Amino acid sequence: MQNMLSDLGAAVGRKIRRRIAVVGGVFGLVCFGTLTARLFYIQFIDSDFYTRHAAGQQLRGITVNAPRGGIYDANMNPLAVSVSAWTIRASPREIADDKVAATAAALADILELDEASVREKLDDRKSNDKLIARAVDRAKADAVNLWCAENGVEGILVLEDTKRVYPEGDMGGSILGFVNVDGDGVAGLELEYNDLLKGENGSLLSAKNAWGYPMPDLYETLRTPTSGSSLILTVDTAIQHYLENHLSRAVEEYNVGARAVGIVMDVNTGAVLAMSTKPDYDPNSPRTITDEALRAQIDAMQGEERAAALQQAQQAQWRNKAVSDLYEPGSVFKLITASAALDSGAVTPGSTFVCRGSINVAGTRFRCANGRVHGAQNIADALMHSCNPSFIQIGAALGADRFYQYFQAFGLAEATGVDLPAEPKKSEHYTADRMGPVELASCSFGQSSKITPLQMITAVSAVVNGGKLMQPYLVSAVLDENGAISQRIEPQVKRQVISAETSARMREMMKYTVDSGPGKNAYVAGMRVGGKSGTSQKLDSEDSTARIASFVGIAPADDPQIAVLVLLDEPHTFTTAGGTLAAPVVGQVLRDTLEYLEVQPVYTEAERKNIDTTVPDLVGQTNEYASARLAEAGLGSSTRGGSGTVTSQYPAAGTVLPRGSTVVLYTENAAEETTVVPSLDGADPEQTALLLRQAGLNLRAEGAALADNVQAVWQDAAAGTRLPLGSTVTVEFYDTTIPED
């Protein structure tokens, strides 16, 4: 019995052991399978995650910024470039506890930073990457390196980087824009072409230990950044300077309260040669408000009020008002109405329009802006006189449907598509179905529609270039990182708007307006200028007297090369007439630009009398011979010291003088004399020449000196100044009585 029980117990034990073995085997298989599956998942399914996680624990990565591409003018003069700079970063966990305070103080002192802010970053003892400063120059970077080496401080990284520099300062700021602290474009071309300019960043990877300390000897690799592409612009620095200088002077002289805009365009290609807005800013320090009065107002504020005012002022300052802002074009728009009416056949060159000083349209009376009664006149005289009643009749003959068709064809109902940011998608205007007789009347002479200055000059270019609407653009080519041209932008014709015959007639009419009408202040000797003035009411302004003075000029009128548009928004001076205020600015820009472009002048007989000649070298010659030489050159002479040998002369040999000027000859070592500049303000050209001649001075007459009813408005040497006898005083003459139009 006992043996039976023993055998039974052994059998039960064996059974239990087998079950345990089976369960253990199954459990082992399950565990092994789970482990195998997990290993398979880790190795093949989720390997990227664990690779990244391991790399994050074992590797330390630092971004290496790509050099940003440059921006160059049409002659490859640099406008925006990236120069070497250094970024200072810190790994607080690597800095010894007893050196944190001294390191914070040293960095703040060298880098001109707030010490408390630096200390706060270094006190984050778990961090291995804190940005301390960007765009640090070499001297400061070297000073940081030296201090760390001398004081045995680890954990401060000095990394070579770049910073954006604009060599021309505030010139073209509204075109170029600027970049933020991360090197991305914020405004202008920097924003529009940001993806091309910024390139592709690289990285520096190095091994680190469990405490985050670098082990470069174990592992370090650099992924080289790819430099950004560069831009070549249509903008010419010389022309940009001409425009900005003359526009700035007008803003100051006429106390322009709102904005000023100037654009120079190649009428045959749509290329923008210059573009300026005032107030502007320096892209090297874009957050500084350039308007001193406004800056003082903001500085007097506090808290949220100051922050909001500063942000609003900065946004307004950065906005390119030539592209982003709408304005009422006023009588400059009459060029569009006249072109459309002639091209469509609605009127002919011989059609007659009667001006009685005002006209009634559906119960609304419109007056001629200049307050005159012009009587019967053809379209050329109506344009020259800028007669509102006549243009209302021309618009009525055209009709709302055709008027709007040409408005669209000239590109005034849509964005130009220029390669600059923040252009409005459309203008403010009446469509044909919303244009009743009164709306058509006001639109015909340039009110009730708001367009951008860029739209206006692009449309005027089509008026005079044979009728082709061109795509305006500022970038002519893209360079790759090696400096080779990777893309060339060619001029693009969007559509034919008017016929070549209509365009030719419009050029004649515009020249007539400058030669015989209120456009005479844009006159340039020898250059056959055409143009049209405008004085528009700001209909949405609370100030009922607010006006925009504008003028557009083209030259040479028989074969136009360039157009210049200038508008002065809310001038505060003796007049707001575009023909008086804006036309001289256009004339000055045309004069300088055409000379720079080497467009050959064609002088009239009257102009030839005043063209420049060069003073010969007369020292050592007899007085008689010297006087004869000067006469041959079209110059007079005045001798001091007797009839002997010339020992000195003024002006010196090689000086360029207007014909008819006088050179002072000193003989027998006579002492050179001086004279006092008289006041010339308000004198006509003849009176001015007499006053200067009596003072022993020469006259260089500029502006509309050959036109009727002009007077001296500016002289380069102030009254009372003492100058050498024989000096030349430059005087500008303009008609200051041109009425608003």
C-alpha positions in Angstrom: 0.0 0.0 0.0 2.8 2.3 0.9 4.5 1.5 -2.4 1.3 2.3 -4.3 1.1 5.7 -2.6 4.7 6.3 -3.3 4.3 5.5 -7.0 1.2 7.7 -7.1 3.0 10.6 -5.6 5.9 10.3 -8.0 3.5 10.2 -10.9 1.8 13.4 -9.7 5.1 15.0 -9.2 6.2 14.2 -12.7 2.9 15.5 -14.0 3.3 18.7 -12.1 6.9 19.1 -13.3 5.8 18.5 -16.9 3.1 21.2 -16.5 5.6 23.6 -14.9 8.0 22.9 -17.7 5.3 23.4 -20.3 4.1 26.6 -18.7 7.7 27.8 -18.3 8.4 26.9 -21.9 5.3 28.7 -23.1 6.1 31.7 -20.9 9.7 31.7 -22.1 8.5 31.5 -25.7 6.1 34.3 -25.1 8.8 36.4 -23.4 11.3 35.6 -26.1 8.8 36.3 -28.8 7.8 39.6 -27.2 11.4 40.5 -26.9 12.2 39.5 -30.5 9.1 41.4 -31.7 10.2 44.5 -29.7 13.7 44.2 -31.0 12.4 43.9 -34.5 10.1 46.9 -34.0 12.9 48.9 -32.6 15.4 47.9 -35.3 13.2 48.0 -38.3 10.0 49.8 -37.6 10.8 52.6 -35.2 14.5 52.8 -35.8 14.4 56.5 -36.8 12.9 57.5 -33.5 15.5 55.7 -31.4 18.3 56.8 -33.7 17.2 60.4 -33.2 16.8 59.9 -29.5 20.3 58.3 -29.2 21.8 61.1 -31.3 20.1 63.6 -29.1 21.8 62.1 -26.1 25.2 61.5 -27.8 25.4 64.4 -30.3 25.3 68.1 -30.0 24.1 70.1 -33.1 24.6 73.7 -34.0 23.1 75.4 -37.0 25.5 77.0 -39.4 23.7 79.8 -41.2 24.0 80.0 -45.0 25.5 83.2 -46.4 22.6 85.3 -47.7 22.9 86.3 -51.4 23.7 89.9 -52.2 21.6 92.6 -53.9 23.3 94.7 -56.6 22.3 97.7 -58.7 22.3 97.6 -62.5 26.1 98.3 -62.5 26.9 95.7 -59.8 27.3 98.2 -57.0 26.4 96.5 -53.8 23.2 97.5 -52.1 22.7 94.6 -49.6 25.6 92.3 -48.7 26.3 89.8 -45.9 29.6 90.4 -44.1 31.4 88.3 -41.5 30.0 88.5 -38.0 30.0 86.2 -35.0 27.3 84.6 -32.8 28.0 84.1 -29.1 26.3 81.0 -27.6 26.7 79.5 -24.1 26.4 76.0 -22.6 25.6 76.9 -19.0 26.1 73.3 -17.7 29.7 73.5 -18.8 30.5 76.6 -16.9 31.9 76.1 -13.5 29.6 77.3 -10.7 32.2 79.6 -9.3 32.7 81.3 -12.6 29.1 82.0 -13.6 28.9 85.5 -12.1 32.2 86.7 -13.5 31.3 85.2 -17.0 28.0 87.0 -17.0 29.6 90.3 -16.1 32.4 89.9 -18.7 30.0 89.0 -21.5 27.7 91.9 -20.6 30.7 94.3 -20.6 32.3 93.2 -23.8 29.0 92.8 -25.8 27.3 95.8 -24.3 24.4 93.7 -23.0 22.3 93.8 -19.8 24.2 91.8 -17.2 21.0 90.6 -15.4 19.7 89.1 -18.7 23.0 87.3 -19.4 23.1 86.0 -15.9 19.6 84.6 -16.2 20.6 82.6 -19.2 23.8 81.3 -17.6 21.9 80.3 -14.4 19.9 77.7 -16.4 22.3 75.0 -15.3 20.6 72.2 -17.2 20.8 73.9 -20.6 23.6 73.3 -23.0 22.6 76.0 -25.6 21.7 79.6 -24.9 21.9 82.4 -27.4 23.9 85.3 -26.0 24.4 87.7 -28.9 24.2 87.9 -32.7 25.9 90.0 -35.3 29.0 90.6 -33.1 32.0 92.2 -34.8 35.4 90.7 -34.9 36.9 92.9 -32.1 34.2 91.9 -29.6 34.3 88.2 -30.7 38.1 88.2 -30.2 37.7 89.8 -26.8 35.3 87.1 -25.7 37.6 84.4 -26.8 40.6 86.0 -25.1 38.7 86.5 -21.8 37.5 82.9 -21.7 41.0 81.7 -22.4 42.6 83.8 -19.8 40.1 82.9 -17.1 39.8 79.2 -17.9 36.1 79.4 -18.8 34.6 76.7 -20.9 31.1 76.5 -22.4 31.2 79.8 -24.3 31.1 79.3 -28.1 32.1 82.0 -30.6 30.7 80.9 -34.0 31.4 82.7 -37.3 28.2 83.9 -38.9 27.1 86.8 -41.1 25.1 90.0 -40.7 23.3 92.0 -43.3 24.8 95.4 -44.3 23.3 98.0 -46.6 26.3 100.1 -47.8 24.1 103.0 -49.2 22.3 103.6 -45.9 18.8 104.9 -46.4 19.1 105.1 -50.2 16.5 102.8 -51.6 15.4 101.5 -48.2 11.8 101.1 -49.3 12.9 99.0 -52.3 15.4 96.8 -50.5 13.6 96.1 -47.2 15.6 94.5 -44.4 16.0 91.2 -42.6 15.1 90.1 -39.0 17.4 88.6 -36.4 17.0 85.2 -38.0 18.2 86.5 -41.3 14.8 86.3 -43.0 13.4 89.1 -45.2 10.8 91.3 -43.6 10.1 93.9 -46.3 10.9 94.9 -49.8 13.0 92.7 -52.1 14.5 91.0 -49.1 11.0 89.6 -48.4 9.9 89.1 -52.0 13.0 87.1 -52.9 13.7 85.6 -49.5 13.6 82.0 -50.6 16.2 82.7 -53.3 18.4 84.9 -51.1 18.6 82.9 -47.9 20.2 79.6 -49.3 20.3 76.4 -47.2 21.7 76.3 -43.7 24.3 73.8 -42.7 25.1 72.2 -39.3 27.9 71.3 -37.0 27.5 68.0 -35.1 29.9 66.9 -32.3 29.8 64.1 -29.7 28.9 64.8 -26.1 29.2 62.8 -22.9 26.5 62.0 -20.4 26.8 65.4 -18.7 26.4 67.2 -22.1 30.1 68.2 -22.4 31.5 68.2 -25.9 33.9 65.5 -27.0 35.1 66.8 -30.5 38.0 64.4 -30.5 35.5 61.5 -30.6 33.2 62.8 -33.3 32.7 66.1 -35.2 31.2 66.7 -38.6 30.2 69.8 -40.6 27.4 69.9 -43.2 28.5 72.9 -45.3 25.7 75.5 -45.9 24.7 76.4 -49.4 25.0 80.2 -50.1 21.9 82.0 -51.3 21.4 83.4 -54.8 22.1 87.1 -55.5 20.0 89.7 -57.4 20.9 92.2 -60.0 18.4 95.1 -60.1 17.2 97.4 -62.8 17.7 100.2 -60.3 20.7 102.4 -61.0 22.4 103.9 -57.9 23.2 107.1 -59.7 19.6 107.7 -60.9 18.4 106.7 -57.4 20.6 109.4 -55.9 19.3 112.0 -58.3 15.7 111.1 -57.4 16.2 111.0 -53.7 18.2 114.2 -53.5 15.6 116.3 -55.5 12.6 114.6 -53.7 14.1 115.3 -50.3 14.7 118.9 -51.1 11.1 119.3 -52.2 9.8 117.6 -49.1 11.7 120.0 -46.9 11.1 123.2 -49.0 7.4 122.6 -49.4 6.8 121.2 -45.9 5.2 118.0 -47.3 3.0 116.7 -44.5 2.0 113.1 -45.6 4.2 111.4 -48.1 6.3 111.9 -51.2 6.8 109.4 -54.0 9.1 109.4 -57.0 9.5 106.8 -59.7 11.8 106.7 -62.7 10.9 104.1 -65.3 12.3 102.9 -68.7 9.1 103.4 -70.7 10.1 100.8 -73.3 10.8 97.9 -70.9 8.9 98.7 -67.7 12.2 98.5 -65.8 12.2 100.6 -62.6 15.4 102.7 -62.7 14.7 104.4 -59.4 12.0 104.5 -56.8 11.8 106.6 -53.6 9.3 107.3 -50.9 9.5 109.9 -48.1 9.6 109.4 -45.2 12.0 106.5 -45.6 14.3 104.6 -43.3 17.8 103.1 -43.1 17.6 99.3 -43.5 20.7 99.0 -41.3 18.5 100.3 -38.4 15.0 99.9 -39.6 13.3 100.1 -36.2 14.5 103.7 -35.7 11.8 106.2 -36.5 13.4 108.7 -38.9 10.8 111.4 -38.4 12.3 113.3 -35.5 9.0 115.0 -34.4 7.1 111.7 -34.5 9.9 109.9 -32.6 9.8 112.6 -29.9 6.0 112.1 -29.6 6.4 108.3 -29.2 9.3 108.7 -26.7 7.0 110.8 -24.5 4.5 107.9 -24.2 4.7 104.9 -21.9 3.7 101.3 -21.7 1.3 99.8 -24.1 0.4 103.1 -25.6 4.1 103.7 -26.6 4.5 100.1 -27.9 1.4 100.4 -30.1 2.4 103.8 -31.4 5.9 102.6 -32.1 4.7 99.6 -34.0 2.3 101.7 -36.1 5.0 104.2 -37.0 7.4 101.4 -37.9 4.9 99.7 -40.2 4.1 103.0 -41.9 7.8 103.8 -42.3 8.5 100.3 -43.9 5.6 100.5 -46.3 6.7 101.2 -49.9 4.2 104.0 -50.7 4.9 103.8 -54.4 3.5 100.3 -54.6 1.3 99.8 -51.6 -0.6 103.1 -51.2 -3.5 104.3 -53.4 -3.9 108.0 -54.3 -6.2 110.2 -56.4 -4.1 110.9 -59.6 -5.9 114.1 -60.5 -5.3 115.7 -63.8 -2.4 113.5 -64.7 -5.1 110.9 -65.4 -6.3 113.1 -68.3 -3.6 111.5 -70.3 -5.5 108.2 -70.0 -8.9 109.8 -70.9 -7.4 111.6 -73.9 -5.6 108.5 -75.2 -8.8 106.4 -74.9 -10.9 109.0 -76.6 -8.5 109.4 -79.5 -7.8 105.7 -79.9 -11.4 104.7 -79.9 -12.4 107.4 -82.3 -14.8 108.9 -79.8 -13.1 112.3 -80.5 -10.7 113.5 -83.2 -7.8 115.9 -83.0 -10.1 118.5 -84.5 -13.1 118.0 -82.2 -14.1 121.1 -80.4 -15.0 121.4 -76.7 -16.4 124.5 -75.0 -15.4 125.7 -71.6 -17.5 128.3 -69.9 -15.8 128.0 -66.5 -18.1 125.2 -65.3 -20.5 122.5 -66.5 -23.6 120.9 -65.2 -23.9 117.1 -65.2 -27.1 115.6 -64.0 -27.6 118.4 -61.5 -24.0 118.4 -60.3 -21.9 121.4 -61.2 -18.2 120.9 -62.0 -15.9 123.9 -62.2 -12.7 124.3 -64.2 -10.0 123.8 -61.5 -8.0 126.8 -62.5 -11.0 129.1 -62.5 -10.7 130.2 -66.1 -13.0 130.3 -69.1 -11.2 128.7 -72.0 -13.9 128.9 -74.6 -13.7 126.7 -77.6 -10.6 124.4 -77.8 -9.5 121.2 -79.3 -8.2 118.2 -77.3 -4.6 119.3 -77.4 -5.5 122.7 -75.9 -7.9 121.1 -73.4 -5.0 118.9 -72.2 -2.6 121.9 -72.1 -5.1 124.0 -70.2 -6.0 121.0 -68.0 -9.6 122.0 -68.5 -12.1 119.9 -66.5 -15.3 120.9 -68.4 -13.7 119.9 -71.7 -12.6 116.5 -70.3 -16.0 115.9 -68.9 -17.3 116.3 -72.5 -14.5 114.0 -73.8 -15.5 111.4 -71.2 -19.1 111.6 -72.1 -18.2 111.1 -75.8 -16.2 108.0 -74.8 -19.0 106.6 -72.6 -18.9 104.5 -69.5 -18.3 101.2 -71.2 -15.4 102.3 -73.4 -14.0 104.4 -70.6 -13.9 101.3 -68.3 -12.5 99.1 -71.1 -9.5 101.4 -71.5 -9.2 101.8 -67.7 -8.8 98.0 -67.5 -6.6 97.8 -70.6 -4.1 100.3 -69.1 -3.8 98.0 -66.1 -5.5 100.4 -63.6 -8.1 97.9 -62.4 -5.6 95.2 -61.4 -2.3 94.8 -59.6 0.7 95.4 -61.8 2.4 92.2 -60.6 5.6 94.0 -59.8 8.2 92.0 -57.9 7.7 93.8 -54.6 5.5 92.7 -51.7 2.3 94.3 -50.4 0.8 95.5 -53.7 -3.0 95.9 -53.5 -4.8 93.3 -55.5 -7.0 96.0 -57.1 -7.5 99.8 -57.1 -10.6 101.7 -55.9 -12.7 102.6 -59.0 -16.1 102.6 -60.5 -16.9 99.7 -62.8 -19.0 100.5 -65.9 -22.2 99.2 -64.4 -21.8 101.5 -61.4 -20.7 104.6 -63.4 -23.5 107.1 -63.9 -23.1 110.4 -65.7 -21.7 112.2 -62.6 -19.3 109.4 -61.8 -18.1 109.3 -65.4 -17.6 113.0 -65.3 -15.4 113.0 -62.2 -13.5 110.0 -63.3 -12.7 111.6 -66.7 -10.5 114.3 -65.1 -8.9 112.1 -62.5 -11.1 112.2 -59.4 -13.2 109.4 -57.9 -10.6 106.7 -58.6 -7.6 105.7 -56.5 -4.7 103.9 -58.0 -1.0 103.3 -57.0 1.8 105.6 -58.3 3.3 102.5 -59.9 0.1 101.9 -61.8 0.0 105.5 -63.0 3.6 105.6 -64.4 3.2 102.2 -66.0 0.0 103.4 -67.7 1.7 106.7 -68.8 4.6 104.6 -70.2 2.1 102.8 -72.4 0.7 106.1 -73.5 4.0 107.2 -75.0 5.9 104.0 -75.9 3.8 103.1 -78.9 0.9 101.8 -76.9 2.4 98.8 -75.1 1.6 98.0 -71.5 4.8 96.7 -70.0 5.2 94.5 -66.9 7.1 96.7 -64.3 10.0 94.9 -62.6 13.1 95.6 -60.5 15.1 92.4 -60.8 16.9 91.9 -64.1 18.9 88.8 -63.3 19.6 86.1 -60.6 23.1 84.9 -59.8 23.9 81.5 -58.4 26.3 80.9 -55.5 29.2 81.0 -57.9 28.3 84.3 -59.4 27.0 83.0 -62.7 23.7 84.1 -64.1 21.1 81.4 -63.4 18.1 83.4 -64.6 17.7 86.5 -66.7 14.4 88.5 -66.6 13.4 89.9 -69.9 10.9 92.8 -70.6 7.4 91.5 -71.0 4.6 93.1 -73.0 1.3 92.5 -71.3 -0.9 93.9 -74.1 -1.3 96.5 -76.8 -3.5 99.2 -75.3 -3.6 102.0 -77.9 -2.2 102.3 -81.5 1.2 103.6 -82.3 -0.5 106.5 -84.1 -2.4 107.5 -81.0 0.7 107.2 -78.9 2.6 109.5 -81.3 -0.1 112.1 -81.1 -0.2 111.9 -77.3 3.6 112.6 -77.2 3.1 115.7 -79.3 0.3 116.9 -76.9 2.4 116.3 -73.8 5.3 118.2 -75.3 2.9 121.0 -76.2 1.9 121.1 -72.5 5.5 121.6 -71.4 6.5 124.0 -74.2 3.4 126.3 -74.0 1.4 125.4 -70.9 1.5 124.8 -67.2 4.1 122.0 -67.6 6.9 124.5 -68.4 8.5 124.1 -65.0 9.7 120.7 -66.1 11.6 122.1 -69.1 15.1 120.8 -69.7 17.3 122.6 -72.2 17.8 120.5 -75.3 15.8 117.6 -74.1 12.3 118.0 -75.6 10.3 117.2 -72.5 6.6 116.2 -72.4 4.4 116.0 -69.3 1.2 116.6 -67.4 0.5 118.1 -64.0 -2.1 117.2 -61.5 -3.5 118.7 -58.3 -5.9 116.2 -56.7 -8.3 116.7 -53.8 -8.1 114.0 -51.1 -11.7 113.0 -51.0 -11.4 110.8 -48.0 -9.5 113.3 -45.9 -11.1 115.2 -43.0 -9.2 118.3 -44.2 -11.1 119.7 -47.2 -8.1 121.7 -48.3 -5.7 118.6 -48.4 -4.2 118.2 -51.9 -1.7 116.0 -53.7 0.6 117.9 -56.1 1.9 115.6 -58.9 3.6 115.7 -62.3 4.6 113.1 -64.8 7.3 113.9 -67.4 8.7 111.9 -70.3 11.8 112.6 -72.5 12.9 112.9 -75.2 9.3 113.5 -76.3 9.9 112.4 -79.9 11.6 109.2 -78.8 10.8 108.6 -75.1 13.4 106.7 -73.0 12.3 107.5 -69.5 9.3 108.6 -67.5 9.4 110.3 -64.1 6.5 110.6 -61.7 6.6 112.7 -58.6 3.8 113.3 -56.1 3.9 115.5 -53.0 1.1 114.6 -50.6 -0.2 117.5 -48.5 2.4 120.3 -49.2 2.1 123.2 -46.9 3.4 126.2 -48.8 2.2 129.1 -51.0 0.4 126.8 -53.4 -0.5 123.1 -53.9 -0.3 123.2 -57.7 1.4 120.2 -59.3 2.8 122.4 -62.1 4.5 124.6 -59.6 5.7 122.2 -56.9 6.2 118.7 -58.6 7.1 119.8 -62.1 10.4 121.3 -61.2 11.4 118.1 -59.3 10.6 116.1 -62.4 12.6 118.4 -64.6 15.6 118.2 -62.3 15.5 114.4 -62.3 15.1 114.3 -66.0 18.0 116.7 -66.6 20.4 114.7 -64.4 19.3 111.3 -65.6 19.4 112.1 -69.3 22.8 113.5 -69.0 24.0 110.5 -67.1 22.5 108.2 -69.7 24.3 110.2 -72.4 21.1 111.1 -74.3 22.3 113.7 -76.8 20.6 117.1 -76.4 19.2 119.0 -79.4 19.4 122.7 -78.7 17.4 125.5 -80.1 19.1 128.7 -81.2 18.0 130.4 -77.9 19.4 127.5 -75.9 22.7 127.5 -77.8 23.5 130.9 -76.4 23.7 129.5 -72.9 25.4 126.1 -73.5 28.6 125.4 -71.6 32.1 126.1 -72.8 35.5 125.4 -71.2 37.8 128.1 -69.9 41.2 128.0 -71.6 44.5 128.2 -69.8 45.6 131.9 -70.1 48.4 132.2 -67.5 51.6 133.5 -69.1 49.7 135.0 -72.1 49.4 138.7 -72.9 46.2 140.3 -71.8 45.3 141.0 -75.5 45.8 137.4 -76.5 43.9 136.1 -73.5 40.9 138.3 -74.2 40.9 137.1 -77.8 41.0 133.5 -76.8 38.1 134.0 -74.4 36.0 135.7 -77.1 36.6 132.7 -79.4 35.3 130.4 -76.6 32.2 132.6 -76.2 33.4 134.2 -73.0 34.1 137.7 -71.9 37.0 139.0 -69.9 37.7 141.5 -67.1 41.2 142.6 -66.4 42.7 143.6 -63.1 46.2 145.0 -62.9 46.8 146.6 -66.3 47.7 145.3 -69.8 50.7 143.1 -69.0 51.1 139.4 -68.8 48.3 137.3 -67.2 49.7 135.9 -63.9 46.4 134.3 -62.7 42.8 133.9 -63.7 39.5 133.1 -62.2 37.8 130.7 -62.9 40.8 128.4 -63.5 41.5 126.7 -66.7 39.3 123.7 -67.4 36.3 125.2 -65.6 33.0 124.8 -67.4 31.0 128.0 -67.7 27.8 129.0 -69.6 28.6 131.0 -72.8 28.5 134.7 -72.2 30.2 134.4 -68.8 33.2 136.5 -67.8 36.6 135.3 -66.8 38.7 137.7 -64.6 42.3 138.1 -65.7 44.9 139.2 -63.2 48.1 140.8 -64.6 51.3 141.9 -63.0 50.6 139.8 -59.9 47.6 141.9 -59.0 45.8 140.6 -55.9 42.7 138.5 -56.4 39.4 140.2 -55.4 36.2 139.1 -53.9 32.6 140.3 -54.1 29.3 140.0 -52.3 26.4 137.9 -53.7 23.2 139.9 -54.1 19.7 138.7 -53.2 18.0 137.4 -56.3 14.7 136.2 -54.9 11.8 137.0 -57.2 13.9 138.6 -60.0 13.3 137.5 -63.6 16.2 136.1 -65.6 17.1 139.4 -67.2 17.1 141.2 -63.8 19.1 138.4 -62.2 21.8 138.5 -64.9 22.1 142.3 -64.5 22.4 142.1 -60.7 25.1 139.4 -60.9 27.0 141.2 -63.6 27.1 144.3 -61.5 28.5 142.3 -58.7 31.2 140.8 -61.0 29.5 137.4 -60.9 28.3 134.9 -63.6 24.9 133.3 -63.9 24.1 129.7 -64.5 20.3 129.7 -65.2 18.4 126.5 -64.6 14.8 125.4 -64.6 12.4 127.2 -66.9 14.7 130.2 -67.5 13.6 130.7 -71.1 9.9 130.6 -70.3 7.7 133.6 -69.8 6.6 134.8 -66.3 9.3 133.0 -64.4 11.3 134.3 -61.4 14.3 133.3 -59.3 13.2 130.9 -56.6 16.6 129.5 -55.5 20.2 130.4 -55.6 23.1 128.1 -54.6 25.1 130.9 -52.9 23.1 132.8 -50.3 22.7 136.5 -50.4 25.6 138.2 -48.5 28.1 135.4 -49.2 31.5 136.7 -50.3 32.9 134.9 -53.4 35.9 135.4 -55.7 35.3 137.8 -58.5 34.2 135.9 -61.6 32.4 133.1 -59.6 29.3 131.5 -61.0 26.0 131.6 -59.1 23.4 128.9 -60.1 19.9 130.2 -60.0 16.6 128.2 -60.6 13.8 130.0 -62.4 10.2 128.8 -62.3 6.7 130.1 -62.8 5.2 130.3 -59.3 1.8 131.4 -60.6 0.6 128.2 -62.3 -2.9 127.4 -60.9 -4.1 124.2 -59.5 -5.5 121.8 -62.0 
